[in-house]
Amino acid sequence: MIFAIYYHGNEAKIEGLLTASQVFLSIALPFAIIPLVMFTSNKKLMGEFANHTWVKYAAWFATIVLVTLNIYLILQTVGLLK
């Protein structure tokens, strides 16, 4: 609401701000998801609650896909890709 008021409802500026916030979140995502998969897959740390092998591989696959898509988003946003 604050930025909508500040930008006087200018949709282009608000959309640019929203895109910038999503790019920032995509930069932060790997720093959360990679340790999460590592820790939850560690049998020493998690004991009987550690991820099963198929869950571990699925989690790493999803992590690789998400990080790749986020890198693509960042490159596209800064103008290195069209």
Gaussian input, Z-matrix of N, CA and C with variables (Angstrom, degrees):
# hf/3-21g

backbone

0 1
 N
 C     1     B1
 C     2     B2     1     A1
 N     3     B3     2     A2     1     D1
 C     4     B4     3     A3     2     D2
 C     5     B5     4     A4     3     D3
 N     6     B6     5     A5     4     D4
 C     7     B7     6     A6     5     D5
 C     8     B8     7     A7     6     D6
 N     9     B9     8     A8     7     D7
 C    10    B10     9     A9     8     D8
 C    11    B11    10    A10     9     D9
 N    12    B12    11    A11    10    D10
 C    13    B13    12    A12    11    D11
 C    14    B14    13    A13    12    D12
 N    15    B15    14    A14    13    D13
 C    16    B16    15    A15    14    D14
 C    17    B17    16    A16    15    D15
 N    18    B18    17    A17    16    D16
 C    19    B19    18    A18    17    D17
 C    20    B20    19    A19    18    D18
 N    21    B21    20    A20    19    D19
 C    22    B22    21    A21    20    D20
 C    23    B23    22    A22    21    D21
 N    24    B24    23    A23    22    D22
 C    25    B25    24    A24    23    D23
 C    26    B26    25    A25    24    D24
 N    27    B27    26    A26    25    D25
 C    28    B28    27    A27    26    D26
 C    29    B29    28    A28    27    D27
 N    30    B30    29    A29    28    D28
 C    31    B31    30    A30    29    D29
 C    32    B32    31    A31    30    D30
 N    33    B33    32    A32    31    D31
 C    34    B34    33    A33    32    D32
 C    35    B35    34    A34    33    D33
 N    36    B36    35    A35    34    D34
 C    37    B37    36    A36    35    D35
 C    38    B38    37    A37    36    D36
 N    39    B39    38    A38    37    D37
 C    40    B40    39    A39    38    D38
 C    41    B41    40    A40    39    D39
 N    42    B42    41    A41    40    D40
 C    43    B43    42    A42    41    D41
 C    44    B44    43    A43    42    D42
 N    45    B45    44    A44    43    D43
 C    46    B46    45    A45    44    D44
 C    47    B47    46    A46    45    D45
 N    48    B48    47    A47    46    D46
 C    49    B49    48    A48    47    D47
 C    50    B50    49    A49    48    D48
 N    51    B51    50    A50    49    D49
 C    52    B52    51    A51    50    D50
 C    53    B53    52    A52    51    D51
 N    54    B54    53    A53    52    D52
 C    55    B55    54    A54    53    D53
 C    56    B56    55    A55    54    D54
 N    57    B57    56    A56    55    D55
 C    58    B58    57    A57    56    D56
 C    59    B59    58    A58    57    D57
 N    60    B60    59    A59    58    D58
 C    61    B61    60    A60    59    D59
 C    62    B62    61    A61    60    D60
 N    63    B63    62    A62    61    D61
 C    64    B64    63    A63    62    D62
 C    65    B65    64    A64    63    D63
 N    66    B66    65    A65    64    D64
 C    67    B67    66    A66    65    D65
 C    68    B68    67    A67    66    D66
 N    69    B69    68    A68    67    D67
 C    70    B70    69    A69    68    D68
 C    71    B71    70    A70    69    D69
 N    72    B72    71    A71    70    D70
 C    73    B73    72    A72    71    D71
 C    74    B74    73    A73    72    D72
 N    75    B75    74    A74    73    D73
 C    76    B76    75    A75    74    D74
 C    77    B77    76    A76    75    D75
 N    78    B78    77    A77    76    D76
 C    79    B79    78    A78    77    D77
 C    80    B80    79    A79    78    D78
 N    81    B81    80    A80    79    D79
 C    82    B82    81    A81    80    D80
 C    83    B83    82    A82    81    D81
 N    84    B84    83    A83    82    D82
 C    85    B85    84    A84    83    D83
 C    86    B86    85    A85    84    D84
 N    87    B87    86    A86    85    D85
 C    88    B88    87    A87    86    D86
 C    89    B89    88    A88    87    D87
 N    90    B90    89    A89    88    D88
 C    91    B91    90    A90    89    D89
 C    92    B92    91    A91    90    D90
 N    93    B93    92    A92    91    D91
 C    94    B94    93    A93    92    D92
 C    95    B95    94    A94    93    D93
 N    96    B96    95    A95    94    D94
 C    97    B97    96    A96    95    D95
 C    98    B98    97    A97    96    D96
 N    99    B99    98    A98    97    D97
 C   100   B100    99    A99    98    D98
 C   101   B101   100   A100    99    D99
 N   102   B102   101   A101   100   D100
 C   103   B103   102   A102   101   D101
 C   104   B104   103   A103   102   D102
 N   105   B105   104   A104   103   D103
 C   106   B106   105   A105   104   D104
 C   107   B107   106   A106   105   D105
 N   108   B108   107   A107   106   D106
 C   109   B109   108   A108   107   D107
 C   110   B110   109   A109   108   D108
 N   111   B111   110   A110   109   D109
 C   112   B112   111   A111   110   D110
 C   113   B113   112   A112   111   D111
 N   114   B114   113   A113   112   D112
 C   115   B115   114   A114   113   D113
 C   116   B116   115   A115   114   D114
 N   117   B117   116   A116   115   D115
 C   118   B118   117   A117   116   D116
 C   119   B119   118   A118   117   D117
 N   120   B120   119   A119   118   D118
 C   121   B121   120   A120   119   D119
 C   122   B122   121   A121   120   D120
 N   123   B123   122   A122   121   D121
 C   124   B124   123   A123   122   D122
 C   125   B125   124   A124   123   D123
 N   126   B126   125   A125   124   D124
 C   127   B127   126   A126   125   D125
 C   128   B128   127   A127   126   D126
 N   129   B129   128   A128   127   D127
 C   130   B130   129   A129   128   D128
 C   131   B131   130   A130   129   D129
 N   132   B132   131   A131   130   D130
 C   133   B133   132   A132   131   D131
 C   134   B134   133   A133   132   D132
 N   135   B135   134   A134   133   D133
 C   136   B136   135   A135   134   D134
 C   137   B137   136   A136   135   D135
 N   138   B138   137   A137   136   D136
 C   139   B139   138   A138   137   D137
 C   140   B140   139   A139   138   D138
 N   141   B141   140   A140   139   D139
 C   142   B142   141   A141   140   D140
 C   143   B143   142   A142   141   D141
 N   144   B144   143   A143   142   D142
 C   145   B145   144   A144   143   D143
 C   146   B146   145   A145   144   D144
 N   147   B147   146   A146   145   D145
 C   148   B148   147   A147   146   D146
 C   149   B149   148   A148   147   D147
 N   150   B150   149   A149   148   D148
 C   151   B151   150   A150   149   D149
 C   152   B152   151   A151   150   D150
 N   153   B153   152   A152   151   D151
 C   154   B154   153   A153   152   D152
 C   155   B155   154   A154   153   D153
 N   156   B156   155   A155   154   D154
 C   157   B157   156   A156   155   D155
 C   158   B158   157   A157   156   D156
 N   159   B159   158   A158   157   D157
 C   160   B160   159   A159   158   D158
 C   161   B161   160   A160   159   D159
 N   162   B162   161   A161   160   D160
 C   163   B163   162   A162   161   D161
 C   164   B164   163   A163   162   D162
 N   165   B165   164   A164   163   D163
 C   166   B166   165   A165   164   D164
 C   167   B167   166   A166   165   D165
 N   168   B168   167   A167   166   D166
 C   169   B169   168   A168   167   D167
 C   170   B170   169   A169   168   D168
 N   171   B171   170   A170   169   D169
 C   172   B172   171   A171   170   D170
 C   173   B173   172   A172   171   D171
 N   174   B174   173   A173   172   D172
 C   175   B175   174   A174   173   D173
 C   176   B176   175   A175   174   D174
 N   177   B177   176   A176   175   D175
 C   178   B178   177   A177   176   D176
 C   179   B179   178   A178   177   D177
 N   180   B180   179   A179   178   D178
 C   181   B181   180   A180   179   D179
 C   182   B182   181   A181   180   D180
 N   183   B183   182   A182   181   D181
 C   184   B184   183   A183   182   D182
 C   185   B185   184   A184   183   D183
 N   186   B186   185   A185   184   D184
 C   187   B187   186   A186   185   D185
 C   188   B188   187   A187   186   D186
 N   189   B189   188   A188   187   D187
 C   190   B190   189   A189   188   D188
 C   191   B191   190   A190   189   D189
 N   192   B192   191   A191   190   D190
 C   193   B193   192   A192   191   D191
 C   194   B194   193   A193   192   D192
 N   195   B195   194   A194   193   D193
 C   196   B196   195   A195   194   D194
 C   197   B197   196   A196   195   D195
 N   198   B198   197   A197   196   D196
 C   199   B199   198   A198   197   D197
 C   200   B200   199   A199   198   D198
 N   201   B201   200   A200   199   D199
 C   202   B202   201   A201   200   D200
 C   203   B203   202   A202   201   D201
 N   204   B204   203   A203   202   D202
 C   205   B205   204   A204   203   D203
 C   206   B206   205   A205   204   D204
 N   207   B207   206   A206   205   D205
 C   208   B208   207   A207   206   D206
 C   209   B209   208   A208   207   D207
 N   210   B210   209   A209   208   D208
 C   211   B211   210   A210   209   D209
 C   212   B212   211   A211   210   D210
 N   213   B213   212   A212   211   D211
 C   214   B214   213   A213   212   D212
 C   215   B215   214   A214   213   D213
 N   216   B216   215   A215   214   D214
 C   217   B217   216   A216   215   D215
 C   218   B218   217   A217   216   D216
 N   219   B219   218   A218   217   D217
 C   220   B220   219   A219   218   D218
 C   221   B221   220   A220   219   D219
 N   222   B222   221   A221   220   D220
 C   223   B223   222   A222   221   D221
 C   224   B224   223   A223   222   D222
 N   225   B225   224   A224   223   D223
 C   226   B226   225   A225   224   D224
 C   227   B227   226   A226   225   D225
 N   228   B228   227   A227   226   D226
 C   229   B229   228   A228   227   D227
 C   230   B230   229   A229   228   D228
 N   231   B231   230   A230   229   D229
 C   232   B232   231   A231   230   D230
 C   233   B233   232   A232   231   D231
 N   234   B234   233   A233   232   D232
 C   235   B235   234   A234   233   D233
 C   236   B236   235   A235   234   D234
 N   237   B237   236   A236   235   D235
 C   238   B238   237   A237   236   D236
 C   239   B239   238   A238   237   D237
 N   240   B240   239   A239   238   D238
 C   241   B241   240   A240   239   D239
 C   242   B242   241   A241   240   D240
 N   243   B243   242   A242   241   D241
 C   244   B244   243   A243   242   D242
 C   245   B245   244   A244   243   D243

   B1=1.4456
   B2=1.5257
   B3=1.3225
   B4=1.4609
   B5=1.5315
   B6=1.3397
   B7=1.4605
   B8=1.5270
   B9=1.3139
   B10=1.4657
   B11=1.5191
   B12=1.3081
   B13=1.4708
   B14=1.5273
   B15=1.3334
   B16=1.4584
   B17=1.5254
   B18=1.3374
   B19=1.4625
   B20=1.5262
   B21=1.3226
   B22=1.4709
   B23=1.5219
   B24=1.3306
   B25=1.4620
   B26=1.5153
   B27=1.3282
   B28=1.4634
   B29=1.5322
   B30=1.3325
   B31=1.4593
   B32=1.5181
   B33=1.3132
   B34=1.4689
   B35=1.5249
   B36=1.3261
   B37=1.4683
   B38=1.5263
   B39=1.3185
   B40=1.4597
   B41=1.5259
   B42=1.3263
   B43=1.4696
   B44=1.5247
   B45=1.3204
   B46=1.4667
   B47=1.5182
   B48=1.3175
   B49=1.4556
   B50=1.5254
   B51=1.3203
   B52=1.4595
   B53=1.5320
   B54=1.3133
   B55=1.4627
   B56=1.5243
   B57=1.3216
   B58=1.4699
   B59=1.5242
   B60=1.3221
   B61=1.4674
   B62=1.5281
   B63=1.3289
   B64=1.4579
   B65=1.5313
   B66=1.3159
   B67=1.4625
   B68=1.5246
   B69=1.3279
   B70=1.4604
   B71=1.5289
   B72=1.3260
   B73=1.4619
   B74=1.5251
   B75=1.3289
   B76=1.4605
   B77=1.5216
   B78=1.3221
   B79=1.4622
   B80=1.5255
   B81=1.3138
   B82=1.4663
   B83=1.5288
   B84=1.3306
   B85=1.4638
   B86=1.5263
   B87=1.3324
   B88=1.4754
   B89=1.5250
   B90=1.3325
   B91=1.4538
   B92=1.5278
   B93=1.3162
   B94=1.4626
   B95=1.5211
   B96=1.3239
   B97=1.4654
   B98=1.5314
   B99=1.3191
   B100=1.4706
   B101=1.5310
   B102=1.3372
   B103=1.4686
   B104=1.5263
   B105=1.3245
   B106=1.4580
   B107=1.5256
   B108=1.3184
   B109=1.4622
   B110=1.5296
   B111=1.3159
   B112=1.4643
   B113=1.5287
   B114=1.3218
   B115=1.4634
   B116=1.5187
   B117=1.3305
   B118=1.4655
   B119=1.5198
   B120=1.3209
   B121=1.4617
   B122=1.5279
   B123=1.3178
   B124=1.4532
   B125=1.5306
   B126=1.3238
   B127=1.4681
   B128=1.5279
   B129=1.3342
   B130=1.4637
   B131=1.5212
   B132=1.2940
   B133=1.4585
   B134=1.5223
   B135=1.3258
   B136=1.4640
   B137=1.5242
   B138=1.3403
   B139=1.4602
   B140=1.5167
   B141=1.3261
   B142=1.4659
   B143=1.5317
   B144=1.3216
   B145=1.4661
   B146=1.5249
   B147=1.3102
   B148=1.4726
   B149=1.5235
   B150=1.3137
   B151=1.4637
   B152=1.5156
   B153=1.3168
   B154=1.4593
   B155=1.5250
   B156=1.3094
   B157=1.4635
   B158=1.5189
   B159=1.3324
   B160=1.4665
   B161=1.5230
   B162=1.3334
   B163=1.4738
   B164=1.5290
   B165=1.3272
   B166=1.4624
   B167=1.5282
   B168=1.3402
   B169=1.4721
   B170=1.5255
   B171=1.3139
   B172=1.4671
   B173=1.5308
   B174=1.3360
   B175=1.4696
   B176=1.5285
   B177=1.3300
   B178=1.4642
   B179=1.5223
   B180=1.3169
   B181=1.4635
   B182=1.5303
   B183=1.3307
   B184=1.4687
   B185=1.5273
   B186=1.3188
   B187=1.4642
   B188=1.5257
   B189=1.3165
   B190=1.4738
   B191=1.5265
   B192=1.3183
   B193=1.4649
   B194=1.5238
   B195=1.3243
   B196=1.4725
   B197=1.5249
   B198=1.3108
   B199=1.4619
   B200=1.5279
   B201=1.3242
   B202=1.4708
   B203=1.5233
   B204=1.3279
   B205=1.4653
   B206=1.5224
   B207=1.3299
   B208=1.4563
   B209=1.5195
   B210=1.3234
   B211=1.4678
   B212=1.5310
   B213=1.3274
   B214=1.4600
   B215=1.5351
   B216=1.3364
   B217=1.4677
   B218=1.5271
   B219=1.3148
   B220=1.4675
   B221=1.5276
   B222=1.3248
   B223=1.4633
   B224=1.5249
   B225=1.3310
   B226=1.4575
   B227=1.5260
   B228=1.3225
   B229=1.4616
   B230=1.5194
   B231=1.3226
   B232=1.4747
   B233=1.5205
   B234=1.3310
   B235=1.4531
   B236=1.5113
   B237=1.3278
   B238=1.4567
   B239=1.5274
   B240=1.3294
   B241=1.4602
   B242=1.5235
   B243=1.3167
   B244=1.4719
   B245=1.4783
   A1=110.80
   A2=115.14
   A3=119.43
   A4=110.68
   A5=116.38
   A6=118.91
   A7=111.54
   A8=117.70
   A9=120.25
   A10=109.85
   A11=116.69
   A12=120.64
   A13=109.69
   A14=116.56
   A15=121.22
   A16=111.75
   A17=116.53
   A18=120.98
   A19=112.54
   A20=117.88
   A21=123.63
   A22=112.21
   A23=116.01
   A24=120.79
   A25=115.03
   A26=118.23
   A27=121.94
   A28=108.42
   A29=115.67
   A30=120.55
   A31=113.10
   A32=118.43
   A33=121.38
   A34=110.58
   A35=116.86
   A36=120.01
   A37=111.20
   A38=116.92
   A39=120.50
   A40=110.08
   A41=117.05
   A42=120.66
   A43=110.95
   A44=117.49
   A45=121.29
   A46=111.80
   A47=116.70
   A48=121.41
   A49=111.09
   A50=116.65
   A51=120.94
   A52=110.60
   A53=116.90
   A54=120.73
   A55=110.82
   A56=116.78
   A57=120.57
   A58=111.13
   A59=117.61
   A60=120.15
   A61=110.65
   A62=117.57
   A63=120.81
   A64=111.05
   A65=117.01
   A66=120.39
   A67=109.44
   A68=117.39
   A69=120.63
   A70=110.76
   A71=116.98
   A72=120.29
   A73=111.36
   A74=117.11
   A75=119.02
   A76=111.45
   A77=117.44
   A78=120.16
   A79=109.98
   A80=117.17
   A81=121.67
   A82=112.96
   A83=118.62
   A84=122.02
   A85=114.19
   A86=120.35
   A87=118.55
   A88=113.43
   A89=117.37
   A90=120.86
   A91=111.99
   A92=117.39
   A93=121.42
   A94=111.85
   A95=116.92
   A96=119.90
   A97=112.69
   A98=118.61
   A99=120.17
   A100=111.33
   A101=119.70
   A102=117.91
   A103=112.78
   A104=117.74
   A105=120.80
   A106=110.83
   A107=116.96
   A108=120.44
   A109=110.00
   A110=117.24
   A111=120.25
   A112=111.39
   A113=117.39
   A114=120.98
   A115=112.13
   A116=117.49
   A117=118.90
   A118=112.80
   A119=117.53
   A120=121.16
   A121=112.57
   A122=117.41
   A123=122.68
   A124=110.58
   A125=116.43
   A126=120.93
   A127=112.15
   A128=117.71
   A129=120.71
   A130=111.49
   A131=115.19
   A132=121.12
   A133=112.03
   A134=117.27
   A135=121.76
   A136=113.77
   A137=116.88
   A138=119.46
   A139=111.60
   A140=115.87
   A141=120.19
   A142=113.32
   A143=116.38
   A144=120.55
   A145=113.39
   A146=116.78
   A147=120.36
   A148=109.87
   A149=114.71
   A150=120.40
   A151=111.29
   A152=115.86
   A153=120.34
   A154=107.87
   A155=116.33
   A156=121.08
   A157=111.87
   A158=117.57
   A159=119.36
   A160=111.29
   A161=117.36
   A162=120.83
   A163=109.64
   A164=116.17
   A165=120.62
   A166=110.53
   A167=116.38
   A168=119.21
   A169=111.85
   A170=117.54
   A171=120.75
   A172=110.73
   A173=116.13
   A174=120.38
   A175=110.70
   A176=117.11
   A177=119.20
   A178=111.46
   A179=117.16
   A180=120.45
   A181=110.34
   A182=116.73
   A183=120.69
   A184=111.01
   A185=116.65
   A186=120.76
   A187=110.72
   A188=116.63
   A189=120.53
   A190=110.45
   A191=117.04
   A192=120.61
   A193=110.53
   A194=117.21
   A195=120.69
   A196=111.91
   A197=117.78
   A198=120.47
   A199=110.20
   A200=117.56
   A201=120.98
   A202=111.31
   A203=116.31
   A204=119.69
   A205=111.65
   A206=117.38
   A207=120.39
   A208=111.58
   A209=117.16
   A210=119.72
   A211=109.72
   A212=116.29
   A213=120.47
   A214=110.41
   A215=117.18
   A216=121.41
   A217=111.31
   A218=116.17
   A219=120.10
   A220=109.94
   A221=116.80
   A222=119.97
   A223=112.10
   A224=115.61
   A225=119.32
   A226=111.25
   A227=116.82
   A228=120.67
   A229=112.05
   A230=116.90
   A231=119.14
   A232=112.22
   A233=117.02
   A234=120.24
   A235=115.17
   A236=118.31
   A237=119.71
   A238=112.08
   A239=117.32
   A240=122.85
   A241=108.17
   A242=115.37
   A243=118.49
   A244=110.78
   D1=-40.71
   D2=-176.70
   D3=-62.17
   D4=-43.99
   D5=-178.60
   D6=-73.15
   D7=-30.85
   D8=175.56
   D9=-64.15
   D10=-39.72
   D11=177.36
   D12=-70.57
   D13=-44.09
   D14=-177.92
   D15=-61.07
   D16=-41.41
   D17=-179.85
   D18=-90.17
   D19=9.27
   D20=176.99
   D21=54.80
   D22=36.77
   D23=176.79
   D24=74.37
   D25=12.55
   D26=178.94
   D27=-67.69
   D28=105.72
   D29=-173.89
   D30=-63.48
   D31=-34.68
   D32=-178.71
   D33=-64.68
   D34=-43.12
   D35=179.59
   D36=-69.33
   D37=-38.83
   D38=178.82
   D39=-66.84
   D40=-40.03
   D41=177.48
   D42=-64.31
   D43=-40.36
   D44=176.51
   D45=-62.77
   D46=-39.84
   D47=177.34
   D48=-65.81
   D49=-40.96
   D50=178.04
   D51=-64.33
   D52=-42.39
   D53=177.53
   D54=-62.34
   D55=-43.50
   D56=178.78
   D57=-61.92
   D58=-39.18
   D59=179.20
   D60=-66.75
   D61=-36.90
   D62=178.80
   D63=-69.71
   D64=-36.47
   D65=177.03
   D66=-65.13
   D67=-42.67
   D68=177.65
   D69=-60.90
   D70=-43.24
   D71=178.44
   D72=-65.02
   D73=-34.92
   D74=178.95
   D75=-70.56
   D76=-26.52
   D77=174.79
   D78=-71.43
   D79=-36.59
   D80=-177.80
   D81=-78.55
   D82=-24.18
   D83=-174.39
   D84=-56.84
   D85=-47.29
   D86=-179.56
   D87=-59.57
   D88=-30.95
   D89=-179.98
   D90=-70.12
   D91=-15.48
   D92=176.12
   D93=-100.85
   D94=-43.99
   D95=-171.57
   D96=-76.48
   D97=-36.03
   D98=-178.91
   D99=-65.70
   D100=-50.38
   D101=176.19
   D102=-62.51
   D103=-33.97
   D104=178.90
   D105=-60.67
   D106=-46.63
   D107=179.34
   D108=-67.30
   D109=-40.34
   D110=179.57
   D111=-62.88
   D112=-47.54
   D113=-176.77
   D114=-69.20
   D115=-40.98
   D116=-178.20
   D117=-74.85
   D118=-14.53
   D119=177.42
   D120=-94.30
   D121=-7.62
   D122=-176.82
   D123=-82.77
   D124=112.25
   D125=-178.24
   D126=-67.85
   D127=-32.29
   D128=176.92
   D129=-63.03
   D130=-41.92
   D131=-176.51
   D132=-79.99
   D133=-43.67
   D134=-172.78
   D135=-95.54
   D136=-16.32
   D137=-179.27
   D138=63.80
   D139=-131.74
   D140=-177.97
   D141=-70.34
   D142=-12.59
   D143=-178.19
   D144=-92.42
   D145=3.34
   D146=179.26
   D147=-64.10
   D148=153.73
   D149=178.28
   D150=-59.57
   D151=142.04
   D152=170.80
   D153=-69.26
   D154=163.71
   D155=-176.59
   D156=-57.91
   D157=-44.34
   D158=-178.32
   D159=-67.15
   D160=-33.15
   D161=177.78
   D162=-69.66
   D163=-40.08
   D164=178.78
   D165=-60.61
   D166=-47.14
   D167=179.81
   D168=-66.50
   D169=-38.29
   D170=177.20
   D171=-65.28
   D172=-39.75
   D173=179.56
   D174=-66.08
   D175=-42.40
   D176=178.24
   D177=-66.94
   D178=-37.69
   D179=176.35
   D180=-61.55
   D181=-47.65
   D182=178.93
   D183=-62.66
   D184=-38.66
   D185=178.90
   D186=-63.25
   D187=-45.44
   D188=-179.70
   D189=-63.49
   D190=-42.45
   D191=178.60
   D192=-62.83
   D193=-47.39
   D194=-178.63
   D195=-63.97
   D196=-43.92
   D197=179.85
   D198=-65.01
   D199=-40.60
   D200=177.69
   D201=-62.19
   D202=-45.77
   D203=178.72
   D204=-64.53
   D205=-36.03
   D206=178.51
   D207=-69.05
   D208=-38.07
   D209=175.77
   D210=-63.32
   D211=-41.89
   D212=177.38
   D213=-60.17
   D214=-43.74
   D215=179.11
   D216=-61.44
   D217=-43.19
   D218=-179.66
   D219=-64.02
   D220=-47.55
   D221=-179.97
   D222=-62.99
   D223=-38.10
   D224=178.43
   D225=-68.24
   D226=-38.07
   D227=-178.11
   D228=-68.87
   D229=-39.56
   D230=-179.67
   D231=-81.39
   D232=-3.80
   D233=172.78
   D234=93.77
   D235=11.28
   D236=178.51
   D237=-82.22
   D238=-18.77
   D239=176.09
   D240=-125.25
   D241=151.19
   D242=177.41
   D243=-119.25

